[in-house]
Amino acid sequence: MQAQTLPAAAPAPHRAAADDGPSSLLRMAVGEEPLAVPIDQVREILQVLRMTPLPRTPSFVRGVMNLRGSVVPVIDLAARLGLPATVIGRRSCIVVVQTVEEHTDDGSTSVGSMGLLVDAVFEVFDRSAGEIEPAPVIGTLIPPQHLLGMTRASGRLIGVLALDRVLAAPDLAAAIAGFQPH
């Protein structure tokens, strides 16, 4: 599998429910769960590259990789969402996403990259905000606080991830700092 590079785009804030303009989403598989992420946050999709494991980190931190001279952390998205860890297979890939961190002290923001290990990537599809419904409080394998909402594609109900919540730096740092290996 060759690395696919998508045009880099500046991260955009999540659309408000009142905004019904089209939104492009990347459909992927995380375990048996079909999920989507806003394409404007995706930098590129890569075959699984060599990762350097990091000692004393939780199972969702698969390691770091060198991406054209930059060190990019790789998060196992399934493990991060409380699902069984990803077993790397033929269709597994790393979705490199842009992360935006706001610094409350001075009001500035910084942009970085993070790799998400997923089982497969399928397609990009468009949905209007009106076609994305609120996530139910119960009945999903993915914690509702990690979802922007739910939509349908290819005849299946798909969770739309809120990457800013899934990859929130304070939450990731707390999980890593609180990890006690057995």
C-alpha positions in Angstrom: 0.0 0.0 0.0 1.5 3.3 -1.0 1.1 6.3 1.3 -1.6 8.7 0.2 -1.1 12.3 0.8 -4.2 14.5 1.1 -3.8 18.3 0.6 -3.0 19.9 3.9 -5.8 22.1 5.2 -5.9 24.4 8.2 -8.0 22.9 11.0 -11.5 24.3 11.1 -13.7 24.6 14.2 -16.5 22.2 14.4 -19.7 23.4 12.7 -22.5 24.6 14.8 -25.8 22.7 14.5 -27.4 25.7 12.9 -24.8 25.6 10.1 -26.2 23.2 7.5 -23.4 23.6 4.9 -21.9 20.4 3.6 -19.2 18.7 5.6 -16.8 16.0 4.2 -16.1 13.0 6.4 -13.6 10.2 6.1 -15.2 6.8 6.8 -13.0 4.2 8.5 -13.2 1.1 10.6 -12.0 0.8 14.2 -12.4 -2.8 15.2 -16.0 -3.7 14.0 -17.1 -0.1 14.5 -17.6 2.2 11.5 -16.5 5.7 12.4 -15.9 9.0 10.6 -13.8 12.0 11.2 -14.0 15.5 9.6 -11.7 15.4 6.5 -10.6 19.0 7.2 -8.6 17.6 10.1 -6.9 14.8 8.1 -3.5 15.6 6.8 -2.7 12.2 5.2 -3.3 8.5 5.2 -0.2 6.2 5.5 0.5 2.5 5.5 1.6 1.4 8.9 5.2 2.5 9.3 7.8 1.5 11.8 6.9 2.9 15.2 9.2 3.3 18.1 7.4 2.1 21.3 7.5 4.4 24.3 8.1 2.7 27.6 5.7 3.0 30.5 2.7 4.3 28.5 -0.8 2.9 28.3 -1.8 0.5 25.5 -3.4 3.2 23.4 0.0 4.8 22.9 1.5 2.7 20.2 4.7 4.7 19.9 6.1 7.5 17.7 7.0 7.6 14.1 9.3 9.7 12.0 7.2 11.6 9.4 9.5 13.6 7.1 11.7 14.6 10.0 8.9 15.3 12.5 8.2 13.0 15.4 4.5 12.1 15.4 2.9 10.2 18.3 0.7 7.2 17.2 -2.5 6.5 19.1 -4.4 3.2 18.8 -7.8 4.7 18.2 -9.6 1.5 19.3 -7.8 1.3 22.6 -8.2 5.0 23.2 -12.0 4.6 22.8 -12.1 1.6 25.2 -12.3 -1.1 22.6 -9.8 -4.0 22.2 -6.4 -2.9 20.9 -5.9 -2.9 17.1 -4.2 -6.0 15.6 -2.3 -4.7 12.7 -3.5 -6.3 9.5 -3.3 -5.9 5.7 -5.8 -3.0 5.6 -4.5 -1.2 8.8 -3.3 2.3 8.3 -2.4 5.4 10.1 -4.5 8.5 9.6 -2.4 11.6 10.4 -4.6 14.3 11.8 -4.0 17.9 12.8 -4.5 18.7 16.4 -5.2 22.2 17.8 -4.3 23.0 21.3 -5.5 26.2 22.9 -3.3 27.8 25.6 -5.6 29.5 28.1 -2.8 31.5 29.7 -2.2 33.7 26.7 -5.0 32.7 24.4 -2.7 31.4 21.7 -3.2 28.1 19.8 -0.7 25.6 18.5 -1.1 23.1 15.7 0.5 19.7 15.8 0.0 16.2 14.2 -1.0 12.9 15.7 -1.3 9.5 14.0 -4.4 7.4 14.5 -4.0 3.6 14.0 -7.2 2.3 12.5 -8.2 -1.1 10.9 -9.2 0.3 7.5 -10.1 3.5 5.6 -12.9 3.4 3.0 -14.1 6.7 1.5 -14.8 10.4 1.8 -18.4 11.3 1.8 -20.4 14.5 2.3 -23.1 15.2 4.9 -24.9 18.4 5.9 -25.1 19.3 9.6 -28.8 18.4 9.4 -27.8 14.8 8.5 -25.7 14.4 11.6 -27.9 13.6 14.6 -26.9 13.9 18.2 -25.2 10.8 19.7 -27.5 8.8 22.0 -26.5 8.8 25.7 -26.6 5.0 25.8 -26.4 2.2 23.2 -23.1 3.0 21.5 -19.8 1.2 22.1 -18.0 4.6 21.8 -18.4 6.9 24.8 -20.9 9.6 23.7 -18.6 12.4 24.9 -16.2 11.4 22.1 -18.8 11.8 19.4 -20.0 14.8 17.4 -23.0 12.8 16.4 -24.2 9.9 14.2 -25.0 9.7 10.5 -25.6 7.1 7.9 -23.3 5.9 5.1 -23.2 2.8 3.0 -26.4 1.6 4.8 -24.8 1.7 8.3 -25.1 4.0 11.2 -21.7 5.7 11.7 -20.4 7.6 14.7 -18.7 11.0 13.8 -15.7 11.5 16.2 -15.0 14.7 17.9 -11.2 14.5 17.6 -10.7 17.6 19.8 -12.2 15.6 22.6 -10.7 12.2 21.8 -7.3 13.7 21.5 -7.6 16.4 24.2 -4.0 17.0 25.4 -4.9 17.3 29.1 -6.9 14.0 29.0 -4.1 12.2 27.1 -1.4 13.6 29.5 -3.5 12.6 32.6 -4.0 9.0 31.2 -0.3 8.7 30.5 0.8 10.2 33.8 -1.6 7.9 35.7 -0.5 4.8 34.0 1.0 2.2 36.3 2.5 -0.8 34.4 1.9 -4.2 36.0 
